[in-house]
């Protein structure tokens, strides 16, 4: 019985430690496909903070250009959030992220609209930034 309790406690600590590893800076590929089907390689940079299952922080193409994360959640390995792309005091589109966090990488997709209202999608592949 003591062994079972110790194993359950250790498993809980491991899951908590892995989830907490999400907090930090992440960078990598953000390959965008526009409404015409053309794909353009780009980059993404995120600064994430996890409290419980709530994810906050910022995301954008680089450290200097960041937008606030809204409705961020991490449930099991599934990471979801929205980002409203802003500039000049106006909204220039919105992206909805559907990602998987495995402890070492953040991968998945984003869909939304650009500043011109055209639909777009992107493949996301991030690693912890140094």
MDAnalysis code that builds the backbone (N, CA, C; Angstrom):
import MDAnalysis as mda
import numpy as np

u = mda.Universe.empty(390, n_residues=130, atom_resindex=np.repeat(np.arange(130), 3), trajectory=True)
u.add_TopologyAttr("name", ["N", "CA", "C"] * 130)
u.add_TopologyAttr("resid", np.arange(1, 131))
u.add_TopologyAttr("resname", ["UNK", "UNK", "UNK", "UNK", "UNK", "UNK", "UNK", "UNK", "UNK", "UNK", "UNK", "UNK", "UNK", "UNK", "UNK", "UNK", "UNK", "UNK", "UNK", "UNK", "UNK", "UNK", "UNK", "UNK", "UNK", "UNK", "UNK", "UNK", "UNK", "UNK", "UNK", "UNK", "UNK", "UNK", "UNK", "UNK", "UNK", "UNK", "UNK", "UNK", "UNK", "UNK", "UNK", "UNK", "UNK", "UNK", "UNK", "UNK", "UNK", "UNK", "UNK", "UNK", "UNK", "UNK", "UNK", "UNK", "UNK", "UNK", "UNK", "UNK", "UNK", "UNK", "UNK", "UNK", "UNK", "UNK", "UNK", "UNK", "UNK", "UNK", "UNK", "UNK", "UNK", "UNK", "UNK", "UNK", "UNK", "UNK", "UNK", "UNK", "UNK", "UNK", "UNK", "UNK", "UNK", "UNK", "UNK", "UNK", "UNK", "UNK", "UNK", "UNK", "UNK", "UNK", "UNK", "UNK", "UNK", "UNK", "UNK", "UNK", "UNK", "UNK", "UNK", "UNK", "UNK", "UNK", "UNK", "UNK", "UNK", "UNK", "UNK", "UNK", "UNK", "UNK", "UNK", "UNK", "UNK", "UNK", "UNK", "UNK", "UNK", "UNK", "UNK", "UNK", "UNK", "UNK", "UNK", "UNK", "UNK", "UNK"])
u.atoms.positions = np.array([
    [0.820, -1.196, 0.000],
    [0.000, 0.000, 0.000],
    [0.864, 1.261, 0.000],
    [1.931, 1.269, 0.813],
    [2.828, 2.420, 0.846],
    [3.466, 2.641, -0.518],
    [3.811, 1.551, -1.202],
    [4.429, 1.650, -2.523],
    [3.458, 2.290, -3.504],
    [2.200, 1.889, -3.463],
    [1.181, 2.451, -4.351],
    [1.014, 3.950, -4.108],
    [0.943, 4.348, -2.857],
    [0.796, 5.765, -2.515],
    [2.009, 6.552, -2.999],
    [3.202, 6.010, -2.787],
    [4.423, 6.687, -3.251],
    [4.433, 6.826, -4.766],
    [4.022, 5.789, -5.477],
    [3.968, 5.844, -6.946],
    [2.966, 6.886, -7.427],
    [1.807, 6.935, -6.777],
    [0.802, 7.922, -7.160],
    [1.307, 9.345, -6.911],
    [1.973, 9.547, -5.783],
    [2.512, 10.876, -5.486],
    [3.606, 11.251, -6.482],
    [4.473, 10.314, -6.822],
    [5.555, 10.562, -7.764],
    [5.001, 10.873, -9.150],
    [3.991, 10.144, -9.572],
    [3.364, 10.394, -10.865],
    [2.760, 11.787, -10.899],
    [2.086, 12.189, -9.842],
    [1.504, 13.528, -9.771],
    [2.561, 14.605, -9.830],
    [3.681, 14.401, -9.137],
    [4.773, 15.376, -9.165],
    [5.389, 15.462, -10.546],
    [5.534, 14.340, -11.234],
    [6.114, 14.326, -12.574],
    [5.226, 15.068, -13.553],
    [3.916, 14.838, -13.492],
    [2.995, 15.535, -14.390],
    [3.007, 17.030, -14.128],
    [3.052, 17.424, -12.871],
    [3.091, 18.837, -12.526],
    [4.383, 19.475, -13.017],
    [5.505, 18.805, -12.843],
    [6.791, 19.348, -13.280],
    [6.822, 19.500, -14.794],
    [6.287, 18.521, -15.515],
    [6.272, 18.601, -16.978],
    [5.396, 19.748, -17.435],
    [4.222, 19.896, -16.857],
    [3.333, 20.983, -17.241],
    [3.963, 22.334, -16.917],
    [4.639, 22.428, -15.774],
    [5.267, 23.686, -15.387],
    [6.387, 24.063, -16.347],
    [6.961, 23.080, -17.029],
    [8.031, 23.345, -17.988],
    [7.537, 24.182, -19.168],
    [6.246, 24.325, -19.347],
    [5.712, 25.154, -20.427],
    [6.095, 26.618, -20.223],
    [6.175, 27.056, -18.974],
    [6.520, 28.447, -18.688],
    [7.911, 28.750, -19.221],
    [7.985, 29.821, -20.022],
    [9.269, 30.221, -20.575],
    [9.133, 30.738, -21.990],
    [10.275, 30.881, -22.650],
    [10.327, 31.431, -24.007],
    [10.528, 30.314, -25.015],
    [9.767, 30.392, -26.121],
    [9.765, 29.372, -27.158],
    [9.922, 30.042, -28.515],
    [10.669, 29.416, -29.414],
    [10.817, 29.969, -30.765],
    [10.948, 28.839, -31.776],
    [10.660, 29.186, -33.039],
    [10.781, 28.183, -34.092],
    [10.024, 28.556, -35.339],
    [9.595, 27.527, -36.061],
    [8.962, 27.696, -37.371],
    [7.474, 28.030, -37.263],
    [7.031, 28.843, -38.206],
    [5.627, 29.221, -38.330],
    [5.360, 29.332, -39.838],
    [5.104, 28.197, -40.484],
    [4.934, 28.154, -41.940],
    [3.484, 28.460, -42.298],
    [3.278, 29.609, -42.943],
    [1.943, 30.144, -43.219],
    [1.478, 29.742, -44.616],
    [0.234, 29.257, -44.693],
    [-0.405, 28.973, -45.977],
    [-1.569, 29.939, -46.135],
    [-1.542, 30.728, -47.224],
    [-2.593, 31.730, -47.430],
    [-3.799, 31.123, -48.141],
    [-4.818, 31.943, -48.395],
    [-6.065, 31.485, -49.007],
    [-5.846, 30.922, -50.415],
    [-4.769, 31.338, -51.084],
    [-4.467, 30.836, -52.429],
    [-3.703, 29.520, -52.402],
    [-3.367, 29.019, -51.214],
    [-2.638, 27.770, -51.097],
    [-1.124, 27.936, -51.131],
    [-0.646, 29.164, -51.183],
    [0.795, 29.409, -51.193],
    [1.326, 29.356, -49.764],
    [2.451, 28.662, -49.579],
    [3.054, 28.538, -48.259],
    [4.321, 29.367, -48.190],
    [4.449, 30.105, -47.097],
    [5.612, 30.967, -46.871],
    [6.208, 30.625, -45.506],
    [7.510, 30.297, -45.482],
    [8.128, 30.032, -44.180],
    [8.263, 31.324, -43.381],
    [8.005, 31.227, -42.086],
    [8.123, 32.372, -41.200],
    [8.591, 31.850, -39.843],
    [8.653, 32.730, -38.871],
    [9.095, 32.357, -37.536],
    [8.072, 32.785, -36.498],
    [8.137, 32.138, -35.343],
    [7.264, 32.495, -34.221],
    [8.090, 32.541, -32.951],
    [7.659, 33.394, -32.038],
    [8.296, 33.533, -30.732],
    [7.177, 33.685, -29.709],
    [7.242, 32.904, -28.633],
    [6.226, 32.969, -27.583],
    [6.885, 33.050, -26.222],
    [6.269, 33.818, -25.350],
    [6.685, 33.902, -23.958],
    [5.474, 33.474, -23.140],
    [5.517, 32.248, -22.602],
    [4.344, 31.644, -21.978],
    [4.496, 31.518, -20.474],
    [3.358, 31.593, -19.777],
    [3.326, 31.383, -18.332],
    [2.128, 30.500, -18.015],
    [2.379, 29.453, -17.255],
    [1.332, 28.510, -16.879],
    [1.057, 28.602, -15.393],
    [-0.225, 28.794, -15.047],
    [-0.690, 28.757, -13.658],
    [-1.898, 27.850, -13.620],
    [-1.731, 26.673, -13.017],
    [-2.796, 25.673, -13.051],
    [-2.938, 25.176, -14.476],
    [-4.123, 25.378, -15.067],
    [-4.315, 25.023, -16.473],
    [-4.408, 26.268, -17.355],
    [-4.289, 27.455, -16.746],
    [-4.415, 28.716, -17.476],
    [-3.055, 29.150, -18.030],
    [-3.047, 29.459, -19.321],
    [-1.831, 29.915, -19.991],
    [-2.003, 31.388, -20.349],
    [-1.016, 32.194, -19.974],
    [-0.984, 33.609, -20.330],
    [0.362, 33.891, -20.991],
    [0.506, 35.103, -21.484],
    [1.774, 35.490, -22.082],
    [1.549, 36.199, -23.400],
    [2.550, 36.083, -24.269],
    [2.495, 36.755, -25.562],
    [2.997, 35.831, -26.662],
    [2.614, 36.166, -27.907],
    [3.073, 35.417, -29.076],
    [3.193, 36.385, -30.246],
    [4.128, 36.100, -31.134],
    [4.325, 36.930, -32.315],
    [5.453, 36.390, -33.166],
    [5.843, 37.148, -34.187],
    [6.890, 36.667, -35.095],
    [8.305, 36.766, -34.517],
    [8.517, 37.626, -33.509],
    [9.842, 37.781, -32.901],
    [9.687, 38.404, -31.511],
    [10.799, 38.606, -30.808],
    [10.747, 39.143, -29.449],
    [10.190, 40.560, -29.403],
    [10.425, 41.333, -30.451],
    [10.004, 42.734, -30.457],
    [8.546, 42.944, -30.838],
    [7.977, 42.005, -31.572],
    [6.596, 42.134, -32.028],
    [5.768, 41.014, -31.393],
    [5.071, 41.345, -30.303],
    [4.322, 40.369, -29.525],
    [2.904, 40.873, -29.268],
    [1.958, 39.913, -29.200],
    [0.568, 40.236, -28.881],
    [0.113, 39.339, -27.742],
    [-0.818, 39.826, -26.955],
    [-1.308, 39.102, -25.768],
    [-2.071, 37.842, -26.156],
    [-1.844, 36.811, -25.375],
    [-2.579, 35.549, -25.525],
    [-3.887, 35.671, -24.767],
    [-4.973, 35.210, -25.399],
    [-6.293, 35.186, -24.761],
    [-6.799, 33.750, -24.717],
    [-7.618, 33.451, -23.715],
    [-8.277, 32.150, -23.583],
    [-7.288, 30.993, -23.613],
    [-6.111, 31.170, -22.993],
    [-5.079, 30.138, -23.005],
    [-5.353, 29.023, -22.015],
    [-5.178, 27.770, -22.475],
    [-5.397, 26.589, -21.628],
    [-4.394, 25.498, -21.973],
    [-3.958, 24.774, -20.967],
    [-3.201, 23.543, -21.163],
    [-3.939, 22.456, -20.421],
    [-4.496, 21.512, -21.157],
    [-5.213, 20.373, -20.583],
    [-4.559, 19.124, -21.122],
    [-4.005, 18.317, -20.209],
    [-3.148, 17.193, -20.568],
    [-2.007, 17.771, -21.404],
    [-1.884, 17.402, -22.646],
    [-0.815, 17.939, -23.498],
    [-1.346, 18.937, -24.516],
    [-2.654, 19.190, -24.492],
    [-3.280, 20.064, -25.482],
    [-3.212, 21.530, -25.040],
    [-2.557, 22.352, -25.862],
    [-2.379, 23.775, -25.593],
    [-3.203, 24.567, -26.611],
    [-4.133, 25.380, -26.121],
    [-4.974, 26.185, -27.003],
    [-5.007, 27.625, -26.525],
    [-5.063, 28.558, -27.487],
    [-5.217, 29.974, -27.168],
    [-5.499, 30.764, -28.431],
    [-5.845, 32.042, -28.237],
    [-6.091, 32.971, -29.339],
    [-5.133, 34.147, -29.220],
    [-4.827, 34.738, -30.362],
    [-4.024, 35.951, -30.397],
    [-4.675, 36.916, -31.381],
    [-5.001, 38.128, -30.919],
    [-5.496, 39.183, -31.799],
    [-4.284, 39.978, -32.260],
    [-4.091, 40.029, -33.573],
    [-2.959, 40.749, -34.145],
    [-3.337, 42.217, -34.228],
    [-2.565, 43.037, -33.515],
    [-2.881, 44.463, -33.420],
    [-1.736, 45.296, -33.972],
    [-2.081, 46.485, -34.417],
    [-1.084, 47.437, -34.890],
    [-1.756, 48.752, -35.197],
    [-1.108, 49.851, -34.934],
    [-1.667, 51.177, -35.187],
    [-3.004, 51.389, -34.474],
    [-3.203, 50.700, -33.340],
    [-4.442, 50.856, -32.592],
    [-5.618, 50.091, -33.176],
    [-5.393, 49.304, -34.227],
    [-6.470, 48.547, -34.879],
    [-6.163, 47.060, -34.850],
    [-7.227, 46.252, -34.900],
    [-7.054, 44.812, -35.042],
    [-6.741, 44.501, -36.498],
    [-5.749, 43.632, -36.700],
    [-5.356, 43.251, -38.056],
    [-5.534, 41.760, -38.292],
    [-6.371, 41.138, -37.519],
    [-6.640, 39.718, -37.686],
    [-6.590, 38.984, -36.367],
    [-6.903, 37.703, -36.417],
    [-6.879, 36.865, -35.232],
    [-6.427, 35.468, -35.615],
    [-5.656, 34.845, -34.744],
    [-5.217, 33.468, -34.929],
    [-5.684, 32.624, -33.751],
    [-6.133, 31.422, -34.049],
    [-6.534, 30.451, -33.037],
    [-5.537, 29.300, -33.113],
    [-4.864, 29.029, -31.985],
    [-3.823, 28.007, -31.944],
    [-4.359, 26.720, -31.335],
    [-4.029, 25.597, -31.963],
    [-4.368, 24.261, -31.494],
    [-3.062, 23.465, -31.523],
    [-2.436, 23.334, -30.344],
    [-1.077, 22.822, -30.259],
    [-0.975, 21.645, -29.298],
    [0.157, 20.948, -29.372],
    [0.474, 19.871, -28.434],
    [1.819, 20.195, -27.794],
    [1.841, 20.165, -26.463],
    [3.069, 20.379, -25.700],
    [3.521, 19.039, -25.145],
    [4.712, 18.573, -25.564],
    [5.183, 17.265, -25.110],
    [6.299, 17.350, -24.066],
    [6.560, 18.549, -23.563],
    [7.623, 18.733, -22.585],
    [8.883, 19.315, -23.205],
    [9.135, 18.997, -24.484],
    [10.314, 19.493, -25.190],
    [9.967, 20.394, -26.367],
    [8.806, 20.172, -26.963],
    [8.399, 20.942, -28.144],
    [6.941, 21.366, -28.025],
    [6.600, 22.381, -28.809],
    [5.209, 22.802, -28.981],
    [4.951, 22.714, -30.480],
    [4.004, 21.866, -30.876],
    [3.724, 21.658, -32.295],
    [2.221, 21.635, -32.528],
    [1.850, 22.038, -33.736],
    [0.443, 21.987, -34.097],
    [0.130, 22.972, -35.187],
    [-1.046, 23.586, -35.077],
    [-1.497, 24.480, -36.142],
    [-2.156, 25.733, -35.575],
    [-2.240, 26.712, -36.451],
    [-2.964, 27.950, -36.157],
    [-3.818, 28.257, -37.373],
    [-5.015, 28.768, -37.131],
    [-5.896, 29.184, -38.215],
    [-6.450, 30.553, -37.877],
    [-6.812, 31.305, -38.906],
    [-7.389, 32.610, -38.645],
    [-7.443, 33.467, -39.868],
    [-7.462, 34.780, -39.620],
    [-7.530, 35.752, -40.696],
    [-6.386, 36.745, -40.553],
    [-5.911, 37.200, -41.696],
    [-4.878, 38.225, -41.708],
    [-5.521, 39.596, -41.688],
    [-4.698, 40.623, -41.804],
    [-5.172, 41.998, -41.771],
    [-6.128, 42.339, -42.890],
    [-6.008, 41.651, -44.017],
    [-6.883, 41.909, -45.155],
    [-8.163, 41.087, -45.104],
    [-8.325, 40.288, -44.042],
    [-9.516, 39.462, -43.883],
    [-9.411, 38.106, -44.550],
    [-8.324, 37.866, -45.293],
    [-8.139, 36.567, -45.941],
    [-7.846, 35.489, -44.912],
    [-8.412, 34.302, -45.160],
    [-8.166, 33.178, -44.262],
    [-6.757, 32.655, -44.479],
    [-6.190, 32.153, -43.391],
    [-4.855, 31.588, -43.443],
    [-4.733, 30.469, -42.436],
    [-3.717, 29.637, -42.619],
    [-3.396, 28.595, -41.648],
    [-1.882, 28.522, -41.535],
    [-1.420, 27.902, -40.475],
    [0.020, 27.786, -40.272],
    [0.342, 26.511, -39.508],
    [1.495, 25.955, -39.823],
    [2.057, 24.840, -39.058],
    [3.056, 25.446, -38.085],
    [2.978, 25.044, -36.829],
    [3.809, 25.598, -35.769],
    [4.733, 24.504, -35.237],
    [6.015, 24.818, -35.078],
    [6.996, 23.875, -34.535],
    [8.009, 24.679, -33.720],
    [7.868, 24.651, -32.386],
    [8.685, 25.486, -31.505],
    [9.502, 24.642, -30.522],
    [10.644, 25.195, -30.149],
    [11.486, 24.618, -29.105],
    [11.812, 25.720, -28.105],
    [12.250, 25.322, -26.929],
    [12.597, 26.300, -25.905],
    [13.713, 27.199, -26.426],
    [13.501, 28.511, -26.283],
    [14.492, 29.500, -26.729],
    [15.592, 29.607, -25.673],
    [16.812, 29.841, -26.122],
    [17.923, 29.949, -25.162],
    [18.093, 31.378, -24.683],
])
